[in-house]
Amino acid sequence: MLRVGILGGTFDPVHLGHIVPAQYALHHLRLDRVILVPSASPVHRPRHAPAAGEHRLAMCRLACASIPRLEASDVEIRRAEPSYTVLTLRYFTRRVPASTKLILLVGEDNLPQLHTWRDLPGILSLAEVAVLPRPCEGPPDLTALEAAIGPAAVREILARRVLGPLVPISATDIRRRVRDGLPIAGLVPAGVAAYIARHGLYL
């Protein structure tokens, strides 16, 4: 049985706070591959105007280029409708062998909002949810999520927590550093840093 991880996000830009946990997920969850899926428009961040989709997709592909079993998909960039995760999971379900297990990788900082995602029951019917380590201000409040799907289902999600280091890197901070003329080496893959400079992104 193939085990495929799906990691969605704005990736504006993709950085080591995305890539390092994805690599840990490959090993900890015994995944055959992880697919990065940059969103066309961030549904839960309506006031954020990200870089053009083709730039964010190109940066994801550069970040994945030298890492075996990590790849990027343009499924949401090509989609005209909003980037709802349930639609993306349906897309991959139709395009992988029937025995494939999809694992939706969700940052721990996003868990408190998971109950607000479009058609959460549909998401849970299409994929297992696993938790990636992300910096949080204290333990996440999962009361609303427990009310939505039940304490047992939440315990199952938390049992699939990826063990790995916290990588406290923020895309917002990277954009600010670029705008202020500060270096971003060590925060993003070298190819991504070169792409940002070449295309004058975030200035």
Phi, psi and omega in degrees: 000127175286143176237115187241123177271139178243120180239105179264163178168171176287323179052060187235068003263170169296141183216180184292340173293342172267315190288316182297310177300325178298321178293320176296322179298321178308315185275314186293322182262004179055052181272146175279331175196160173237132180249121173276131184235093176292137183279152176287312177218128184288108185300320184269004178227065189296338182270357180267123177258098186284168172301159182306145184304321181295329177289316182292323176295316179299319179294322176298318180294322176296318181295328182273344193303322185258010183244112180302140174072012173245131181214171181234147180240146178261015187302318182278329177298323181280341187283134181282330182276169181303158187275070178277132184300323182298325178292321179295318179295322176297320179301310182291326179301323181284346188243008176240159177305150186301332183277359183290138174257122176269136177238115179276119182267120184236129176296143182303329180290343178267350183301319181298340179259001187300328181293344180270354183290146181303127174052060179301319175303322177295319177301313184290338176280339183262337186209153165279147177256130176237155188252128175263143178293129176217145178302131178227153174272084182084174179299137180294142178276109185253020182301313181293323178294319178297321178295328183281318187238355178097146181301324182295318180294323177295319178298323178296319178297313182294333177292341177261031177289128179283130179272118181186172183285150170287134178243092188282069179244137182241131176298324178300317180293322178297315179299319178296318180296319177297316181297326182269004178076023180264155182288152175238014176300137181087351178257328178230157173303150184303320180296326178290318178300317180294322179295316179300316180293319184295325184260002177063036181285148172069013179281000000 
